[in-house]
Amino acid sequence: MDKDNPTAIKYSDPSQNLQNDPNTPTISWTSKDGFSYQKGLRWYFIFMLLVVIVAIVIYLTTKDKITTAVIVVSGIILAVYSSRKPRDVNYSINQYGFKIKDREYKLGNYKSFSIIKHDANNLSIVLTPLKRFLPYAYLYLGDNSQQVIEMVGRILPLEKKNNDFLERLLRYIKI
């Protein structure tokens, strides 16, 4: 902590992490690592039909067999991936960082956060990284979502984020 500003967080101190500071309040919860939608055989049939139609249109316009094959294989992989059920994941967070499964992340590596409402009961926090090649972090919230949002809000600014076209499309087709 800074002597002039007792609320300032010293992110560069490696001793300050989720495990080494017993005086830091930590919130822990278990939640799914994503959301699953019920998809029947009809959904998979329509999805693969659309993939084949897109592949045919690409082949007729470009005559490129490799691109066509990549589209078909990508469609198959996406269909298999979308059938995967979300797993239970342990999360924890304190003023220095957060933990997803067994991996720790420092909040000092993120510049802001957004709250995403997936449906009436499911919220997640998306943390925007400072560095270009650092991935976004997704915290899927459980019952104590308000406590987690307040803790992150004390450290990072809330940024209003609208879902882009791809996110809206994926949610619409329930992937």
N, C-alpha and C positions, 0 to 999 in steps of 0.2 A: 504494500500500500504506500501511496505517496503521502509525505508528512503534510504538505500543503492542502491536499485534497484527499480526505480519508475515504471517499467513495470511489476513487480511481482504482482501477484494477491493473496490476502489473502483469502483463501477459508473458513477458519474456522470462519470468522466473520459473525454471523447470521444476522446482520443488512444489509448485502450486498445481496440483492436478487432482483428479477425482479421488484418488486413493490416499494421498499424503496429508490431507488437511481434515482432521476429524471435527473441527469447529465450524466448518462450512456446511450450511444446510443443503442437503441433497434431496432431490425428488426422484424417486424411482417408480417405474411402472412397466407393465407388460402390455404390448399391443401387437397387432398384425403388422407385417412388413409391406402391406399394400391392401388393396381392396379387391374382392372377387365378386363377379357378377355371375348369375346362373345363365349358362349357355347350353341350349339343347342341341340335338343333332341338326336341327333346321338352321341354327346360327352358323355352325361349321360348314354346312353345305352352301349356304349363301355366301359366306366369306370366301371359300375356296372357288366358287363360281366367279366372284368378282376378281379374284387373283388371276384366274385363267383368262378372263376377258381382258384385263389390263395387259397380261403377257401377250395375248394375241394381237392387241392393238399396237403394242410396242414392236412386236416382230414384223407386222405388216408395214409399219412406218419406217423402221430402221433396218430390217433384214439381219439383225444381229442376234445370233443364237445364244451367245454368252449372256447378254443382258436379259434376254427372255428367261434363260435358265436361272439366273440370279433372282429374278422377280418370283418365279415359282418356288424356288428353294426358300427364299425369304418369307413368302406367304405360309409355307408349311411350318417353318420355325416359329413364326408369329402365332400361328394357330396352336401349336404345341405349348408355347410359352403361356398363352392366354388361358390354357386349361389348368395351369398350375395354381394350387391353392396357397394363399398366403400363410406363412409360418408365424408362430408366436416369437416375438423378439423382446429382449429385455433392454429397456432404455433407462438412463439416469442422467441427471443434469444438475450442475451447481453453477456458481458465479464464474468459474474458471473455464468450464468446458462441459462437454456432454459425452456420453458413452452409448454406442449402438452395438449390441452384442458384446464383444470383448474389446472393441476398438475405441480408443479415446480420441477426441477432437477438441482443439482449443477454440473457444468462442472468439478469441482475438484474431483468428484467421478469417472471420466473416464480417461483412460490413453492414448487413441488415437482414431482416427476416420478413416473411410474408405468411399470412394465415390462409390456408386453402380449405374451403368447405366442400367436402365431397358429396355429402348428402345431409339429411337432418341430424344424424348422430355421429358423423365421422369428420374429424378435423385433422389437419396436419400442418406442421410448420416447415417452411422451406427457407433454409439459410443460404444467403447469397455470399459467395466467397470474395475475398479481397483480390486474390491472385487469379490470373486468367485460366490456368490449367488445373486449379483445384475444383473438384466437383461440388455441385450443390449438395446440401445435406437435407434429408427428409426425416422429420420426426413425426411419426404417426402417433397421435395422442389418444389417451384412454380416458378414464373417468376424471382424472385430475387435470384436465386440459387448461382450466383457468389458471391454476397455480403455475404450470409450465410457461404459459404465455406471459404471465406477469414477471416471472424470473428472467426470461429472455428479453422482455421489454425493458427491464431495468438496465440491461447491458447494451443491447443493440436497438437501433431505431426500427420501427415498424414501417414497412414499405408496402403501399397498395399495389398489388399485382393482379392483373387480369390474365386469365388463361389465354394462351395464344391459340392459333388455329389448330395446330397439331394436338394439343391437349384436349381441346373441345371435341375434335374428331375422334380421338381415341376413347374418350368418355362416352361419346354418342354410340360408337360401335361396340362399346363395352369390352375393351381389351384391358 
